[in-house]
């Protein structure tokens, strides 16, 4: 199977606000169901897809309708990638480990809130 590329992630902006000198964008992000997790995280579409002009300072992701997901996420601002972490059997009850390359996350839609400009 092929690894994720940025075009495998679909972003839909639902609402935008300007708060002080920052933009806050709320939307959904869908991915999974085929491609595998690449080394270093899932590359995300261009920042313009998230309703930003210059940069994303922070990207918070949660499950659809406020539910938690089976993955913890971390936005890598430097590389504009999304890292996924999960509890693996060997580490049950311990720290979360980054997904293995070759693992294919199921198709899901997530909510996001992005801050930036």
C-alpha positions as CSV (number, residue, x, y, z in Angstrom):
1,X,0.0,0.0,0.0
2,X,1.1,3.6,-0.7
3,X,1.8,6.0,2.2
4,X,-0.3,9.1,2.8
5,X,0.3,12.2,0.8
6,X,-1.2,15.6,1.3
7,X,-4.0,15.1,-1.3
8,X,-5.3,12.1,0.8
9,X,-6.4,14.5,3.5
10,X,-9.7,16.4,2.8
11,X,-10.2,19.7,4.8
12,X,-13.5,21.6,5.0
13,X,-13.7,24.9,6.7
14,X,-16.9,25.4,8.6
15,X,-16.4,28.8,10.4
16,X,-13.8,31.5,10.6
17,X,-13.2,34.3,13.2
18,X,-10.6,37.0,13.8
19,X,-9.7,37.3,17.4
20,X,-7.3,40.1,18.1
21,X,-4.5,39.6,15.6
22,X,-5.1,35.9,15.0
23,X,-7.5,33.9,12.8
24,X,-9.4,31.0,14.3
25,X,-10.8,28.5,11.9
26,X,-13.1,25.6,12.7
27,X,-13.6,22.7,10.3
28,X,-13.4,19.0,9.6
29,X,-10.6,16.9,8.3
30,X,-11.1,13.4,6.7
31,X,-8.5,10.8,6.0
32,X,-7.8,7.1,6.2
33,X,-9.2,4.0,4.8
34,X,-6.4,2.9,2.5
35,X,-3.1,4.7,2.6
36,X,-0.6,3.8,5.3
37,X,1.0,5.9,7.9
38,X,4.3,7.4,6.6
39,X,7.5,8.0,8.6
40,X,7.4,11.3,10.3
41,X,3.6,11.8,10.1
42,X,0.9,12.5,7.6
43,X,1.6,15.4,5.3
44,X,-1.2,18.0,5.4
45,X,-2.6,20.1,2.6
46,X,-1.4,23.6,2.1
47,X,-2.2,26.1,4.9
48,X,-4.6,27.9,2.6
49,X,-6.8,24.7,2.8
50,X,-7.2,25.5,6.5
51,X,-8.3,29.1,5.8
52,X,-4.9,30.6,6.7
53,X,-2.8,33.0,4.8
54,X,0.7,32.7,6.2
55,X,1.0,30.1,9.0
56,X,-0.7,27.8,11.4
57,X,0.4,28.4,15.0
58,X,-1.7,25.6,16.5
59,X,-3.9,22.8,15.2
60,X,-6.1,20.9,17.6
61,X,-8.0,17.8,16.5
62,X,-10.8,15.9,18.1
63,X,-13.2,13.2,17.2
64,X,-16.4,14.0,15.2
65,X,-19.2,15.4,17.4
66,X,-16.8,15.9,20.3
67,X,-16.1,12.2,20.7
68,X,-12.6,11.0,21.5
69,X,-10.8,9.1,18.8
70,X,-8.6,6.0,18.9
71,X,-5.6,8.1,18.1
72,X,-3.9,11.0,19.9
73,X,-2.7,13.6,17.5
74,X,0.1,16.1,17.4
75,X,0.6,18.9,14.9
76,X,4.2,19.2,13.7
77,X,4.3,22.9,12.9
78,X,7.9,22.8,11.4
79,X,7.1,20.1,8.8
80,X,3.3,20.8,8.6
81,X,2.5,17.1,9.3
82,X,0.1,15.3,11.6
83,X,1.6,12.6,13.9
84,X,-0.7,9.9,15.3
85,X,-0.1,8.1,18.6
86,X,-1.8,5.1,20.0
87,X,-1.6,2.7,22.9
88,X,0.1,-0.5,21.6
89,X,-0.4,-3.9,23.3
90,X,3.2,-3.9,24.5
91,X,2.7,-0.5,26.1
92,X,-0.8,-1.1,27.5
93,X,-1.2,1.4,30.4
94,X,2.1,3.0,29.5
95,X,3.1,5.8,27.2
96,X,1.5,6.3,23.8
97,X,3.7,5.3,20.8
98,X,3.7,6.8,17.4
99,X,1.9,4.6,14.8
100,X,3.9,2.1,12.9
101,X,4.8,2.8,9.3
102,X,2.6,0.5,7.2
103,X,-0.3,0.8,9.6
104,X,-3.5,1.9,7.7
105,X,-5.7,4.1,9.9
106,X,-9.5,3.6,9.3
107,X,-11.4,6.2,7.4
108,X,-12.6,8.8,9.8
109,X,-13.7,12.4,9.9
110,X,-12.2,14.6,12.7
111,X,-13.0,18.1,13.9
112,X,-10.3,20.7,14.0
113,X,-9.6,24.2,15.4
114,X,-6.7,26.0,13.9
115,X,-5.1,29.3,15.0
116,X,-2.8,31.3,12.9
117,X,-2.7,34.0,10.2
